[in-house]
Amino acid sequence: MSISAKDVKQLRDITGAGMMDCKKALTESNGDIDGAIEILRKKGQKLSAKRAEREANEGVVIALTSANRNNGVVIRLSCETDFVAKGEGFIEFANTIAEIALKNLPATLEDLLALPFDSAVSIGEKITEQVGVIGEKIEVKEYAKIETAAGEGQVIPYIHMGYRAGVIVALNQEGPDLVDYGKDVAMQVAAMKPIALDKDNVPQEVIDKEIEIGKELARNEGKPEAMLEKIATGRLNKFFKETTLMNQAFVKDSKQTIASYLQSKHKDLKVTDFKHISLA
């Protein structure tokens, strides 16, 4: 049957697929738009399976917060090449997924992928469809959220280095006058990559590993066996200062820690949580 240019354009506008792919899909579906969309989606599924072993190390990270700043999300949408990652359509697609995540605040990445992208498909299905359109492996590789109750704090977003990293930081106090301080902390997180909020939040297995490393270093330096534990504990305290957010030296003023910087700006101001996702 004859496929009109209008139908091809309509299908392309809906799916983003190439003109020839749209025409072939419409021919196969005898001009049925919904059938052609399904054909293109199946093409994406096949391509997705074919590319499943490929590395998707490029992409973008999006950080968003709600209008009242009570909630925030950060997602990483990955692809194979920097060329695709820098495309306006790809960034817009990532933003749409982040907006859906922010609206629904799913508990897990799997729950996020199951959410409706539109009236026809889920986010996961839309990603599969885009694999067929773009021709690269695409996946939401990471997702994190922070929720705060009204009156109990606010979440500040920050996107670093042209979408290569995203951070959300929760402060224990609300107010627009505190947003810039939260952004300073978010920039700190992006630059210094802390592993935990403070030493009480460092996993015990990490602490145990650091103590063993400290002991081995001291032993190799010829320190007495009876002194190894004390030396390792001292090195652990240095580890906490370097790797926990509230104890890190503030990058804009190394004479202050993040904790003292916040307290100097507003009494009892603290960070209660943070999430950091990056491509590297």
C-alpha positions as CSV (number, residue, x, y, z in Angstrom):
1,M,0.0,0.0,0.0
2,S,1.0,3.6,-0.4
3,I,2.4,5.3,2.7
4,S,1.9,9.1,2.8
5,A,4.6,11.5,3.8
6,K,2.3,12.8,6.4
7,D,2.0,9.5,8.2
8,V,5.8,9.0,8.0
9,K,6.3,12.4,9.6
10,Q,3.6,11.7,12.3
11,L,5.3,8.4,13.2
12,R,8.7,10.1,13.3
13,D,7.4,12.9,15.6
14,I,6.0,10.2,18.0
15,T,9.1,7.9,18.0
16,G,12.0,10.0,16.9
17,A,13.0,7.1,14.5
18,G,14.5,7.8,11.1
19,M,12.4,8.5,8.1
20,M,13.2,5.2,6.3
21,D,12.7,3.2,9.5
22,C,9.3,4.9,9.9
23,K,8.3,4.2,6.3
24,K,9.3,0.5,6.6
25,A,7.4,0.1,9.8
26,L,4.3,1.7,8.4
27,T,4.5,-0.5,5.3
28,E,4.9,-3.6,7.5
29,S,1.9,-2.5,9.6
30,N,-0.2,-1.6,6.5
31,G,-0.3,2.0,7.5
32,D,-1.4,1.4,11.1
33,I,0.4,4.0,13.4
34,D,0.1,1.9,16.6
35,G,1.2,-1.2,14.8
36,A,4.2,0.7,13.4
37,I,5.2,1.9,16.8
38,E,5.1,-1.6,18.1
39,I,7.3,-2.8,15.2
40,L,9.8,0.0,16.0
41,R,9.7,-1.0,19.7
42,K,10.4,-4.6,18.8
43,K,13.3,-3.4,16.7
44,G,14.6,-1.6,19.7
45,Q,14.2,-4.7,21.9
46,K,16.2,-6.7,19.5
47,L,18.9,-4.0,19.2
48,S,18.8,-3.7,23.0
49,A,19.5,-7.4,23.4
50,K,22.2,-7.3,20.8
51,R,24.0,-4.4,22.5
52,A,23.4,-5.7,26.1
53,E,27.1,-6.5,26.5
54,R,28.3,-3.1,25.3
55,E,29.6,-0.5,27.8
56,A,27.4,2.5,28.3
57,N,29.8,4.8,30.1
58,E,28.8,8.2,28.6
59,G,25.5,9.9,29.3
60,V,24.1,12.7,31.5
61,V,23.3,13.1,35.2
62,I,20.2,15.1,36.1
63,A,19.4,16.5,39.6
64,L,16.0,18.0,40.3
65,T,14.1,19.2,43.4
66,S,10.4,20.0,43.8
67,A,9.1,23.5,43.8
68,N,8.9,23.5,47.6
69,R,12.3,21.9,47.9
70,N,11.0,19.2,50.1
71,N,12.0,16.4,47.7
72,G,14.9,15.7,45.3
73,V,16.0,13.1,42.8
74,V,19.2,12.4,40.8
75,I,19.4,10.0,37.9
76,R,22.1,8.9,35.5
77,L,20.9,8.1,31.9
78,S,23.8,6.3,30.2
79,C,24.7,5.8,26.5
80,E,27.7,4.6,24.6
81,T,29.1,7.7,23.1
82,D,29.8,11.3,24.0
83,F,28.1,12.4,20.7
84,V,24.8,11.0,21.8
85,A,25.1,12.3,25.3
86,K,25.5,15.9,24.2
87,G,22.5,15.7,21.9
88,E,19.6,18.0,22.9
89,G,17.1,15.2,22.5
90,F,19.0,12.9,24.8
91,I,19.3,15.5,27.5
92,E,15.6,16.3,27.2
93,F,14.8,12.6,27.5
94,A,16.9,12.3,30.7
95,N,15.1,15.4,32.1
96,T,11.7,13.9,31.4
97,I,12.6,10.7,33.2
98,A,13.9,12.8,36.2
99,E,10.7,14.8,36.3
100,I,8.6,11.6,36.4
101,A,10.9,10.3,39.2
102,L,10.4,13.5,41.1
103,K,6.7,13.5,40.7
104,N,6.4,9.8,41.9
105,L,9.4,9.3,44.1
106,P,9.7,5.5,43.4
107,A,11.5,3.4,46.0
108,T,13.9,1.7,43.6
109,L,15.4,1.9,40.1
110,E,13.2,-1.0,39.1
111,D,10.1,0.9,40.3
112,L,11.2,3.9,38.3
113,L,11.5,1.9,35.1
114,A,8.0,0.5,35.6
115,L,6.4,4.0,35.9
116,P,4.4,5.3,32.8
117,F,6.4,7.4,30.5
118,D,3.2,8.4,28.7
119,S,-0.2,6.9,28.2
120,A,1.3,4.1,25.9
121,V,4.5,2.9,27.4
122,S,6.5,2.6,30.7
123,I,9.9,4.3,31.1
124,G,11.6,1.0,30.6
125,E,9.7,0.4,27.4
126,K,10.5,3.9,26.1
127,I,14.2,3.4,26.8
128,T,14.1,0.1,24.7
129,E,12.3,2.0,22.0
130,Q,15.1,4.7,22.0
131,V,17.7,2.1,21.7
132,G,16.2,1.3,18.3
133,V,16.0,4.9,17.4
134,I,19.5,6.0,18.5
135,G,21.3,2.7,17.8
136,E,23.2,2.7,21.1
137,K,22.8,0.9,24.4
138,I,20.8,3.2,26.7
139,E,19.9,2.6,30.4
140,V,19.1,4.4,33.6
141,K,22.1,3.3,35.4
142,E,21.5,4.9,38.8
143,Y,18.7,6.6,40.7
144,A,18.6,8.2,44.1
145,K,16.2,10.4,46.0
146,I,15.8,12.4,49.2
147,E,12.5,13.1,50.8
148,T,11.9,15.6,53.7
149,A,8.6,16.5,55.4
150,A,7.3,20.0,55.2
151,G,8.9,22.2,57.9
152,E,11.7,19.7,58.5
153,G,14.3,20.9,55.9
154,Q,14.9,21.4,52.2
155,V,16.8,19.7,49.3
156,I,19.2,21.6,47.1
157,P,20.2,20.4,43.6
158,Y,23.5,20.9,41.7
159,I,24.6,19.7,38.3
160,H,28.3,19.6,37.7
161,M,30.5,19.8,34.6
162,G,27.9,19.8,31.8
163,Y,25.7,17.0,33.2
164,R,28.7,14.7,34.1
165,A,27.7,14.7,37.8
166,G,24.7,15.5,39.9
167,V,24.2,16.1,43.6
168,I,21.2,16.7,45.9
169,V,21.9,17.9,49.5
170,A,19.3,18.0,52.3
171,L,19.6,20.8,54.9
172,N,17.8,20.5,58.3
173,Q,16.3,24.0,57.9
174,E,14.1,25.6,55.3
175,G,14.2,29.0,53.7
176,P,15.4,30.6,50.4
177,D,18.2,32.4,52.3
178,L,19.9,29.0,52.9
179,V,19.8,27.8,49.3
180,D,23.3,29.2,48.4
181,Y,24.8,27.5,51.4
182,G,23.3,24.2,50.3
183,K,24.7,24.7,46.8
184,D,28.1,25.3,48.2
185,V,27.9,22.0,50.0
186,A,26.6,20.3,46.9
187,M,29.6,21.6,44.9
188,Q,31.8,20.3,47.7
189,V,30.3,16.9,47.3
190,A,30.9,16.9,43.5
191,A,34.5,18.0,43.9
192,M,35.6,16.0,46.9
193,K,33.4,12.9,46.6
194,P,32.8,12.1,50.3
195,I,31.8,8.6,51.1
196,A,29.5,9.4,54.0
197,L,27.9,12.3,55.9
198,D,30.0,11.8,59.0
199,K,32.1,9.1,60.7
200,D,28.9,7.6,62.2
201,N,27.7,6.9,58.8
202,V,30.8,5.1,57.4
203,P,30.0,1.4,57.0
204,Q,31.8,-0.8,59.6
205,E,33.4,-2.9,56.9
206,V,35.1,0.2,55.5
207,I,36.4,1.1,59.0
208,D,37.7,-2.4,59.6
209,K,39.5,-2.3,56.2
210,E,41.1,1.1,57.0
211,I,42.3,-0.2,60.4
212,E,43.9,-3.2,58.8
213,I,45.6,-1.0,56.1
214,G,46.8,1.3,58.9
215,K,48.2,-1.6,60.8
216,E,50.0,-3.0,57.8
217,L,51.5,0.4,56.9
218,A,52.8,0.8,60.5
219,R,54.1,-2.7,60.5
220,N,56.0,-2.1,57.3
221,E,57.5,1.0,58.8
222,G,58.9,-1.1,61.6
223,K,56.6,0.1,64.4
224,P,56.2,-2.2,67.5
225,E,53.3,-4.6,67.3
226,A,51.9,-3.2,70.5
227,M,51.6,0.2,68.9
228,L,49.9,-0.8,65.7
229,E,46.3,-0.4,66.9
230,K,46.9,3.1,68.2
231,I,48.7,4.2,65.0
232,A,46.0,2.7,62.8
233,T,43.3,4.5,64.9
234,G,45.1,7.8,64.4
235,R,45.2,7.2,60.7
236,L,41.5,6.4,60.7
237,N,40.7,9.8,62.2
238,K,42.6,11.4,59.3
239,F,40.6,9.2,56.9
240,F,37.4,10.5,58.4
241,K,38.5,14.1,57.9
242,E,39.3,13.4,54.3
243,T,36.3,11.3,53.3
244,T,33.2,12.4,55.4
245,L,31.4,15.5,54.3
246,M,30.9,17.3,57.6
247,N,34.5,16.8,58.6
248,Q,36.1,17.7,55.2
249,A,37.9,21.0,54.8
250,F,35.7,23.4,52.8
251,V,37.1,23.8,49.3
252,K,36.4,27.6,49.3
253,D,38.0,28.1,52.7
254,S,40.3,25.3,53.9
255,K,40.4,26.8,57.4
256,Q,36.8,25.7,57.9
257,T,35.2,22.3,57.8
258,I,31.8,21.9,56.2
259,A,30.2,21.7,59.6
260,S,31.8,24.9,60.9
261,Y,31.1,26.7,57.6
262,L,27.4,26.0,57.9
263,Q,27.3,26.9,61.6
264,S,29.0,30.2,60.8
265,K,26.2,31.0,58.3
266,H,23.2,30.0,60.4
267,K,22.9,28.6,63.9
268,D,22.5,24.8,64.0
269,L,22.5,24.5,60.2
270,K,23.4,21.0,59.2
271,V,23.4,18.6,56.3
272,T,21.1,15.6,57.0
273,D,21.7,13.7,53.8
274,F,23.2,13.8,50.3
275,K,23.2,11.8,47.1
276,H,26.0,12.0,44.5
277,I,26.0,10.3,41.1
278,S,28.6,10.8,38.4
279,L,29.7,9.4,35.1
280,A,33.3,8.8,36.4
